[in-house]
Amino acid sequence: MREIVFDTETTGLDPRTGDRMVEIGCIELMNLVPTGQTFHAYFNPERDMPAGAEQVHGLSAQFLSDKPLFGDTADALLAFIADSPLVAHNAGFDFGFLNAELGLCGREPVCLTRMIDTVGMAKKRHPGAKLSLDALCTRYGIDRSHRVKHGALLDAELLAQVYVELKGGRQIGLELAADAGGGPAAAQPHPVPAAAITRDVRPARPHAPSEAELARHAGFVARIKGALWGTAPPLAR
């Protein structure tokens, strides 16, 4: 199954108030394994970059001034994501900006039925725990030491690892299976007929001490001074 894990960086929090997407990074998974295929692009937002947003991702208006507009890259992005499910952390945010940009350049929005939100997955799996990408990387032992600032492709790479862990990680296929009633049930082992079990029967090995070993033991015990077993009264019968 092909899935796309993606992340975006923006000028702010709400595309309805004029905020724009400035970066997108996508990672292709095939049956939960990264294929090495990625899509990454920066965009000129045609507006200023608020200081708070620049502090988060480090993308200045000057850096983005010579980058293509989103509309110039939209077809390549849509070809990459195709009709695959799209995985994002707090996916409503990323889908909101993606569809806003698609609308501005006259493309159809991505259907929300394709959305997989890792925040919702983490909330069900770890109720009451911290749900940030950093917190989940720490929980699953994923190295994020190179993450100085947010970056769409880097965050998508980290999220892909988190997503695999949320799906079962290295234990995929060993988790509880759903029973006929929809609840969890342990996978049942396949019994092996007794007739199919064969063993090589070996003769029993002697375990009694030899006369020489008994003599050495008696000599060792005799050298122990004040041994408790030499002074204790016999047990009553």
Backbone bond lengths (Angstrom), bond angles and torsions (degrees), N, CA, C in turn:
res aa  C-N    CA-C-N  psi(-1)  N-CA   C-N-CA  omega(-1)  CA-C   N-CA-C  phi
1 M - - - 1.460 - - 1.522 109.93 -
2 R 1.308 117.38 130.20 1.462 122.42 179.99 1.534 109.78 -91.99
3 E 1.342 115.25 131.27 1.462 122.12 175.97 1.523 108.47 -135.74
4 I 1.319 115.54 152.68 1.457 121.90 178.07 1.526 108.72 -118.10
5 V 1.326 116.23 121.96 1.461 121.90 173.05 1.521 106.96 -97.09
6 F 1.336 117.47 128.59 1.462 118.11 -176.53 1.524 111.47 -140.81
7 D 1.328 113.90 161.82 1.461 121.56 177.52 1.523 108.05 -145.69
8 T 1.317 115.54 153.83 1.465 120.37 179.21 1.520 109.93 -128.52
9 E 1.324 115.69 155.28 1.461 122.72 167.32 1.516 107.69 -120.39
10 T 1.320 116.44 145.99 1.465 120.89 -169.93 1.528 110.74 -139.07
11 T 1.331 115.23 175.44 1.467 120.38 175.86 1.521 111.87 -85.51
12 G 1.319 116.81 -9.81 1.460 119.98 -177.70 1.517 110.53 -177.46
13 L 1.325 115.52 -155.19 1.459 120.71 -170.06 1.521 115.07 -104.56
14 D 1.332 119.00 -13.68 1.465 119.01 -171.14 1.525 111.08 -142.42
15 P 1.339 117.95 112.16 1.468 119.64 179.00 1.528 112.68 -66.60
16 R 1.326 117.02 -19.16 1.475 119.81 -179.39 1.518 111.92 -72.03
17 T 1.334 117.44 -17.28 1.468 120.88 179.29 1.528 111.33 -106.68
18 G 1.334 116.96 16.57 1.453 120.55 174.67 1.509 115.62 101.71
19 D 1.310 117.69 -0.30 1.468 118.94 177.06 1.523 109.66 -70.90
20 R 1.335 115.82 149.74 1.462 121.06 -174.96 1.527 110.68 -129.23
21 M 1.323 114.65 156.82 1.453 120.83 172.70 1.525 109.00 -79.82
22 V 1.347 116.25 136.90 1.464 119.82 179.91 1.524 112.37 -119.92
23 E 1.334 117.79 -10.35 1.465 120.30 179.75 1.522 108.96 -158.25
24 I 1.323 115.78 144.75 1.462 121.13 172.33 1.525 108.59 -140.09
25 G 1.328 115.30 141.04 1.456 121.29 176.33 1.514 109.75 -133.28
26 C 1.307 116.98 133.08 1.469 122.16 -176.43 1.535 110.07 -128.80
27 I 1.332 115.37 139.76 1.462 122.95 177.82 1.524 108.15 -121.68
28 E 1.314 117.54 129.92 1.457 121.51 177.60 1.522 110.20 -88.99
29 L 1.341 115.65 128.99 1.461 122.27 171.78 1.518 109.02 -114.11
30 M 1.308 115.18 139.82 1.462 120.79 173.05 1.525 106.95 -123.83
31 N 1.320 115.75 112.92 1.466 121.08 -174.80 1.523 111.13 53.64
32 L 1.354 114.72 43.97 1.466 124.28 177.01 1.528 113.68 68.66
33 V 1.323 117.85 16.16 1.461 121.66 177.46 1.540 108.28 -116.89
34 P 1.351 118.14 125.25 1.468 119.74 177.38 1.533 110.57 -60.67
35 T 1.317 116.04 132.90 1.460 120.49 -178.77 1.521 112.50 -90.71
36 G 1.329 116.88 -12.81 1.459 120.76 -174.13 1.512 112.71 94.07
37 Q 1.343 117.40 -8.89 1.462 121.42 178.55 1.533 109.11 -84.82
38 T 1.329 115.77 128.57 1.461 120.54 -178.51 1.525 109.82 -136.25
39 F 1.332 114.36 163.17 1.465 121.15 170.99 1.518 106.58 -133.94
40 H 1.331 116.18 131.44 1.461 120.09 -178.85 1.516 109.21 -145.75
41 A 1.324 116.02 136.27 1.457 119.54 178.95 1.523 110.43 -156.10
42 Y 1.347 115.19 146.50 1.461 123.05 169.02 1.522 107.65 -102.35
43 F 1.335 116.60 153.55 1.465 121.25 -179.32 1.527 110.20 -131.99
44 N 1.314 114.63 144.14 1.460 121.20 171.37 1.526 107.99 -79.02
45 P 1.349 118.05 116.62 1.469 118.87 -177.00 1.527 113.50 -81.35
46 E 1.313 117.61 -5.00 1.468 122.22 -179.04 1.528 111.39 56.07
47 R 1.300 115.55 38.44 1.461 121.34 176.66 1.528 108.23 -161.75
48 D 1.332 116.28 176.85 1.458 120.03 179.78 1.527 110.68 -74.54
49 M 1.316 115.78 167.13 1.461 121.54 176.43 1.529 108.15 -112.32
50 P 1.322 118.03 112.02 1.463 120.06 177.81 1.530 111.19 -57.58
51 A 1.315 116.11 145.30 1.465 120.73 -176.63 1.523 111.62 -60.45
52 G 1.333 117.31 -38.33 1.458 120.23 -179.34 1.513 112.26 -63.17
53 A 1.332 116.89 -40.71 1.461 120.62 179.17 1.521 110.63 -68.99
54 E 1.342 116.76 -41.78 1.467 119.70 179.27 1.522 111.52 -63.19
55 Q 1.324 116.58 -33.40 1.460 119.90 178.36 1.524 111.29 -64.87
56 V 1.336 116.75 -30.80 1.466 120.78 -179.13 1.518 111.40 -75.19
57 H 1.344 116.87 -50.38 1.476 119.16 -173.39 1.525 114.70 -110.03
58 G 1.322 118.15 -11.09 1.460 120.52 176.27 1.509 115.18 76.22
59 L 1.331 118.43 13.47 1.464 121.56 -178.71 1.521 109.11 -97.69
60 S 1.309 115.92 113.13 1.460 120.46 -178.46 1.522 110.73 -90.55
61 A 1.342 115.87 162.15 1.458 120.72 177.05 1.523 110.25 -62.78
62 Q 1.335 117.19 -35.19 1.464 120.67 178.65 1.531 110.89 -64.85
63 F 1.344 116.91 -44.07 1.466 120.36 178.88 1.519 111.27 -61.37
64 L 1.326 116.93 -38.43 1.463 120.75 -175.54 1.525 113.37 -85.23
65 S 1.323 117.76 -7.80 1.465 120.77 -171.87 1.532 113.42 -63.83
66 D 1.348 117.45 -27.90 1.473 119.18 -179.67 1.526 112.81 -103.48
67 K 1.338 116.91 11.77 1.464 120.96 -180.00 1.527 109.33 -85.93
68 P 1.328 118.59 157.47 1.467 120.66 -179.55 1.529 111.71 -67.88
69 L 1.303 115.96 159.20 1.456 120.74 171.56 1.521 109.17 -73.47
70 F 1.317 116.79 157.24 1.461 119.47 179.83 1.524 110.48 -57.45
71 G 1.319 117.73 -41.66 1.456 121.43 -178.07 1.512 113.03 -60.26
72 D 1.334 117.96 -27.57 1.453 121.31 179.83 1.524 112.10 -73.14
73 T 1.342 116.56 -19.47 1.463 121.45 -176.15 1.523 111.98 -113.72
74 A 1.328 116.87 -4.90 1.464 121.23 -172.56 1.529 112.46 -57.68
75 D 1.321 117.82 -43.58 1.464 119.38 -177.08 1.523 111.59 -64.46
76 A 1.328 117.10 -40.24 1.464 120.24 178.35 1.528 110.82 -65.31
77 L 1.330 116.86 -39.31 1.467 120.90 177.62 1.518 110.83 -64.69
78 L 1.327 116.85 -46.60 1.463 120.09 -179.37 1.523 111.53 -64.15
79 A 1.323 116.77 -34.86 1.462 119.49 177.51 1.527 110.60 -66.90
80 F 1.333 117.37 -35.29 1.457 120.45 -179.53 1.528 111.32 -70.80
81 I 1.331 117.33 -46.47 1.465 118.53 -177.31 1.522 111.39 -76.28
82 A 1.326 116.78 -25.09 1.476 122.34 178.55 1.527 109.66 48.96
83 D 1.347 116.96 -130.81 1.463 119.65 -179.31 1.530 111.12 -110.70
84 S 1.329 116.90 23.05 1.461 121.06 -176.63 1.526 111.34 -75.49
85 P 1.340 117.94 153.00 1.461 120.72 170.57 1.526 109.66 -59.77
86 L 1.335 116.38 146.18 1.463 121.88 -176.36 1.524 109.64 -117.03
87 V 1.335 115.43 123.10 1.458 122.91 -175.73 1.523 108.81 -104.69
88 A 1.337 116.74 129.16 1.463 120.30 177.37 1.524 109.14 -148.21
89 H 1.327 115.27 159.65 1.464 121.55 179.28 1.518 107.64 -94.65
90 N 1.333 116.29 120.38 1.467 121.74 -167.68 1.526 107.78 58.14
91 A 1.326 114.16 59.25 1.462 122.19 -166.86 1.526 113.57 -60.73
92 G 1.324 117.83 -28.60 1.458 119.35 179.63 1.521 112.07 -58.15
93 F 1.328 116.63 -36.11 1.467 121.58 178.26 1.520 110.53 -63.98
94 D 1.332 116.69 -51.98 1.468 120.20 -176.74 1.522 111.79 -67.20
95 F 1.344 116.79 -39.97 1.460 119.67 177.15 1.522 110.74 -63.44
96 G 1.340 116.82 -37.77 1.458 120.15 179.27 1.522 112.03 -59.72
97 F 1.328 116.39 -45.46 1.464 119.45 179.41 1.525 111.69 -71.82
98 L 1.338 116.97 -40.34 1.463 119.44 179.77 1.523 110.69 -60.53
99 N 1.316 117.23 -46.99 1.462 119.82 -178.00 1.524 112.03 -71.56
100 A 1.331 116.83 -30.70 1.463 119.13 175.83 1.524 110.46 -64.73
101 E 1.325 117.01 -42.82 1.464 120.53 179.04 1.524 111.01 -67.11
102 L 1.329 116.57 -40.16 1.461 119.26 177.19 1.519 110.98 -62.38
103 G 1.317 116.95 -39.12 1.453 120.36 178.59 1.517 112.29 -65.32
104 L 1.332 116.96 -38.75 1.468 120.41 -179.04 1.525 112.37 -65.08
105 C 1.339 116.73 -26.50 1.471 118.50 179.70 1.529 112.10 -107.33
106 G 1.327 116.39 17.90 1.455 120.73 170.54 1.514 115.48 78.62
107 R 1.347 117.94 21.53 1.463 120.81 177.04 1.519 110.13 -101.60
108 E 1.330 114.69 158.14 1.454 120.03 177.92 1.527 110.33 -71.44
109 P 1.325 117.51 144.96 1.465 119.66 178.62 1.525 111.33 -70.43
110 V 1.313 115.28 157.20 1.460 121.26 174.89 1.526 107.88 -78.53
111 C 1.320 116.58 130.85 1.467 120.93 -176.99 1.521 110.02 -65.08
112 L 1.332 115.70 135.86 1.456 120.54 -177.57 1.523 112.77 -69.66
113 T 1.337 117.50 -14.06 1.462 119.20 176.89 1.525 111.60 -68.08
114 R 1.323 117.00 -14.57 1.469 120.91 178.24 1.522 111.61 -86.57
115 M 1.315 117.95 -2.75 1.462 121.96 -172.26 1.526 111.65 -82.04
116 I 1.339 116.09 130.42 1.462 123.39 172.37 1.521 106.72 -121.50
117 D 1.333 116.21 117.61 1.468 121.54 -174.73 1.523 109.89 -103.37
118 T 1.323 117.15 114.24 1.461 120.70 -179.04 1.523 112.61 -71.48
119 V 1.323 117.83 -21.90 1.473 119.37 174.47 1.524 109.70 -64.56
120 G 1.322 116.65 -45.52 1.464 120.30 177.74 1.520 111.75 -63.01
121 M 1.341 116.65 -39.61 1.464 119.90 178.05 1.528 110.76 -63.21
122 A 1.342 116.04 -44.76 1.464 120.46 -178.56 1.524 111.26 -66.52
123 K 1.327 117.27 -35.46 1.471 120.82 -179.70 1.522 110.46 -64.35
124 K 1.326 117.38 -38.07 1.463 120.61 178.31 1.519 111.67 -72.61
125 R 1.322 116.27 -37.37 1.471 119.96 -175.99 1.528 112.01 -80.49
126 H 1.350 116.99 -33.13 1.460 121.05 -176.83 1.530 109.37 -131.08
127 P 1.320 118.31 67.16 1.469 120.54 -177.41 1.526 111.31 -59.95
128 G 1.330 114.89 133.96 1.455 120.56 178.34 1.506 114.80 85.47
129 A 1.330 118.31 -8.47 1.465 121.63 -178.76 1.529 110.08 -88.39
130 K 1.335 116.14 165.53 1.456 120.85 175.54 1.526 108.98 -68.64
131 L 1.335 115.96 141.46 1.458 120.57 -171.59 1.519 113.86 -115.87
132 S 1.333 118.01 5.43 1.461 119.37 179.84 1.518 110.08 -66.72
133 L 1.323 116.27 161.35 1.465 120.33 178.24 1.519 110.32 -61.67
134 D 1.326 117.21 -40.41 1.461 120.47 177.90 1.525 110.99 -60.48
135 A 1.346 116.37 -45.29 1.467 120.34 -178.03 1.518 111.20 -63.94
136 L 1.326 117.53 -39.06 1.465 120.60 -179.64 1.525 111.14 -71.71
137 C 1.327 117.10 -34.68 1.465 119.28 175.29 1.525 109.83 -62.85
138 T 1.332 116.52 -41.73 1.464 120.16 178.03 1.523 110.46 -63.14
139 R 1.317 117.27 -44.68 1.468 121.72 -178.92 1.525 111.39 -58.88
140 Y 1.333 116.42 -40.24 1.460 120.17 -175.18 1.526 113.61 -98.28
141 G 1.338 117.11 7.45 1.455 119.81 176.67 1.511 113.82 68.13
142 I 1.329 117.10 32.97 1.465 121.90 179.97 1.518 109.04 -92.87
143 D 1.317 117.02 125.41 1.464 122.58 -176.40 1.527 110.42 -69.63
144 R 1.321 116.24 120.74 1.464 121.11 176.56 1.525 110.29 -125.14
145 S 1.335 117.16 22.90 1.463 121.55 -176.23 1.522 111.86 -61.96
146 H 1.325 118.17 -24.43 1.456 121.86 -179.59 1.530 112.14 -87.38
147 R 1.316 117.12 3.53 1.467 120.59 -178.95 1.530 109.21 -93.18
148 V 1.334 116.78 84.42 1.457 121.27 178.78 1.525 110.04 -78.69
149 K 1.326 116.79 -46.03 1.468 122.78 174.66 1.520 108.48 -127.76
150 H 1.333 115.79 165.73 1.454 120.06 176.05 1.528 109.37 -65.71
151 G 1.315 115.87 140.20 1.458 121.95 173.74 1.509 107.26 -146.91
152 A 1.325 118.14 135.99 1.461 120.85 -171.25 1.520 112.62 -61.24
153 L 1.332 117.99 -46.06 1.462 119.38 -177.27 1.521 111.32 -72.07
154 L 1.335 117.02 -41.69 1.464 120.59 177.74 1.523 110.64 -61.93
155 D 1.330 116.78 -45.43 1.464 119.72 -179.66 1.522 111.34 -66.01
156 A 1.336 117.25 -34.36 1.467 119.78 176.36 1.523 110.77 -66.08
157 E 1.336 116.88 -37.43 1.468 120.28 177.53 1.524 111.22 -64.54
158 L 1.343 116.62 -43.62 1.460 120.31 177.32 1.522 110.56 -64.94
159 L 1.336 115.89 -42.83 1.459 119.69 -178.66 1.522 111.33 -64.59
160 A 1.319 117.57 -35.27 1.472 120.10 177.85 1.522 110.12 -59.43
161 Q 1.336 117.24 -40.56 1.469 120.40 178.11 1.521 110.84 -67.89
162 V 1.338 116.78 -40.74 1.462 120.37 177.67 1.527 110.38 -63.36
163 Y 1.316 116.60 -42.89 1.462 121.17 -178.87 1.525 111.18 -60.40
164 V 1.323 116.61 -43.12 1.466 120.03 178.40 1.530 109.84 -61.51
165 E 1.341 117.38 -40.75 1.465 120.19 178.17 1.526 111.21 -65.81
166 L 1.322 117.28 -40.46 1.461 120.40 178.36 1.524 111.89 -64.38
167 K 1.318 116.35 -26.69 1.461 120.88 178.04 1.523 112.56 -84.96
168 G 1.324 116.89 -3.76 1.453 120.16 179.48 1.505 114.10 126.63
169 G 1.342 117.67 -11.49 1.451 121.50 176.31 1.511 112.64 56.29
170 R 1.321 115.35 -135.07 1.466 120.03 -179.27 1.518 111.94 -72.82
171 Q 1.337 116.77 -7.89 1.456 119.88 -178.88 1.523 112.25 -99.44
172 I 1.330 117.12 13.73 1.459 119.22 179.01 1.520 109.41 -56.65
173 G 1.320 115.81 131.66 1.456 120.89 -179.59 1.510 112.54 93.98
174 L 1.361 117.54 -12.96 1.451 120.32 179.20 1.523 111.35 -107.58
175 E 1.338 117.11 0.55 1.445 120.51 179.79 1.524 110.29 -76.04
176 L 1.339 115.61 173.16 1.451 120.44 179.26 1.523 109.67 -64.68
177 A 1.293 115.18 135.03 1.464 120.29 177.54 1.511 109.21 -90.56
178 A 1.311 115.64 156.68 1.455 119.66 178.34 1.517 109.51 -81.29
179 D 1.336 115.12 133.49 1.454 117.70 178.15 1.513 110.02 -83.93
180 A 1.315 116.64 -177.96 1.467 120.16 -175.15 1.508 111.46 -63.01
181 G 1.343 118.08 -26.59 1.450 120.84 -179.89 1.501 113.42 -87.73
182 G 1.324 118.46 1.78 1.451 120.97 177.83 1.501 113.55 94.55
183 G 1.319 119.64 -7.79 1.451 121.94 179.57 1.502 111.11 -92.26
184 P 1.355 116.55 168.48 1.458 118.75 -179.77 1.510 112.12 -72.56
185 A 1.304 115.64 145.00 1.453 121.22 176.09 1.507 108.45 -149.58
186 A 1.307 118.02 137.65 1.465 121.20 -178.87 1.520 109.47 -66.46
187 A 1.303 115.26 142.76 1.466 119.90 177.33 1.515 109.47 -63.37
188 Q 1.310 115.31 134.97 1.457 120.25 -176.39 1.520 110.28 -84.72
189 P 1.365 117.99 133.30 1.462 119.36 177.93 1.517 111.00 -74.00
190 H 1.310 115.64 156.09 1.461 120.73 176.86 1.520 108.57 -89.32
191 P 1.355 118.91 118.78 1.463 119.95 -178.51 1.521 111.42 -67.01
192 V 1.328 115.61 144.83 1.463 121.59 177.60 1.516 107.77 -105.64
193 P 1.332 118.97 124.82 1.470 120.67 179.01 1.524 111.14 -56.39
194 A 1.338 115.82 140.64 1.459 120.09 -178.97 1.517 111.79 -59.43
195 A 1.344 116.17 -33.65 1.455 119.97 -178.66 1.521 112.28 -65.78
196 A 1.366 115.81 -20.59 1.455 119.08 -177.47 1.519 112.19 -85.15
197 I 1.346 116.65 -8.45 1.462 120.55 -178.43 1.521 109.27 -93.50
198 T 1.296 116.37 120.53 1.471 121.03 178.84 1.515 108.94 -124.57
199 R 1.327 115.99 142.25 1.456 121.47 178.07 1.529 109.27 -135.49
200 D 1.305 116.05 146.39 1.456 121.00 172.37 1.519 108.61 -80.04
201 V 1.334 116.47 122.08 1.462 121.18 -179.43 1.518 108.64 -90.46
202 R 1.327 116.10 119.43 1.451 121.60 179.99 1.529 109.50 -108.10
203 P 1.310 117.77 146.41 1.468 119.57 179.89 1.525 111.47 -64.28
204 A 1.356 114.56 149.07 1.460 119.74 -179.30 1.518 110.42 -64.64
205 R 1.339 116.31 141.41 1.452 120.56 178.22 1.527 109.88 -88.56
206 P 1.346 119.83 141.36 1.461 121.25 178.74 1.525 111.30 -68.05
207 H 1.347 116.32 135.68 1.456 120.73 -178.68 1.534 112.05 -119.32
208 A 1.335 118.57 -5.60 1.464 120.30 -179.71 1.522 110.10 -71.77
209 P 1.372 118.35 142.05 1.464 120.29 178.96 1.526 110.77 -69.56
210 S 1.315 114.49 148.65 1.462 119.55 177.18 1.534 109.07 -79.14
211 E 1.357 117.03 168.82 1.459 121.42 178.19 1.530 110.76 -60.21
212 A 1.327 116.66 -38.84 1.465 120.08 179.88 1.520 111.11 -65.24
213 E 1.348 117.13 -40.20 1.470 120.68 179.13 1.519 110.83 -66.77
214 L 1.336 118.08 -39.33 1.465 120.85 177.81 1.521 110.61 -63.31
215 A 1.333 117.24 -39.15 1.455 120.66 -179.99 1.519 111.16 -66.37
216 R 1.342 117.21 -42.06 1.464 120.06 178.75 1.524 110.84 -64.40
217 H 1.338 117.07 -39.86 1.463 120.79 179.26 1.528 110.43 -63.65
218 A 1.354 117.18 -43.29 1.465 119.91 -179.93 1.521 110.70 -62.84
219 G 1.317 117.57 -38.62 1.449 120.82 177.74 1.514 112.24 -65.58
220 F 1.347 116.75 -38.03 1.467 120.99 178.08 1.524 110.99 -65.12
221 V 1.338 116.48 -45.81 1.467 120.37 -179.28 1.516 111.01 -63.42
222 A 1.317 117.19 -36.65 1.471 120.72 -178.11 1.516 111.97 -64.26
223 R 1.321 118.24 -24.55 1.471 121.11 -178.99 1.519 112.64 -82.81
224 I 1.338 119.52 -8.68 1.466 123.31 -178.62 1.529 108.31 -84.24
225 K 1.330 116.53 118.38 1.460 121.39 -177.89 1.531 110.01 -91.43
226 G 1.310 116.28 139.02 1.462 121.52 177.43 1.500 113.69 66.35
227 A 1.324 117.63 32.05 1.460 120.24 -179.97 1.515 110.78 -63.96
228 L 1.336 117.26 136.48 1.457 121.36 -177.06 1.523 111.77 -61.98
229 W 1.329 115.78 -36.72 1.466 117.33 -175.89 1.536 112.38 -70.78
230 G 1.344 115.89 -11.33 1.456 118.15 177.74 1.513 113.50 -87.22
231 T 1.354 116.35 -15.26 1.468 119.89 -177.00 1.515 113.32 -113.64
232 A 1.314 117.88 -15.59 1.463 120.82 -176.45 1.510 110.58 -69.65
233 P 1.363 118.37 139.29 1.459 120.52 177.88 1.524 109.56 -68.34
234 P 1.305 117.52 154.36 1.464 119.81 178.45 1.515 110.58 -65.87
235 L 1.310 115.96 149.13 1.459 121.47 179.34 1.525 109.90 -69.75
236 A 1.343 114.88 139.72 1.466 119.70 177.03 1.517 109.15 -71.44
237 R 1.284 115.62 142.80 1.457 120.48 178.72 1.527 109.61 -102.66
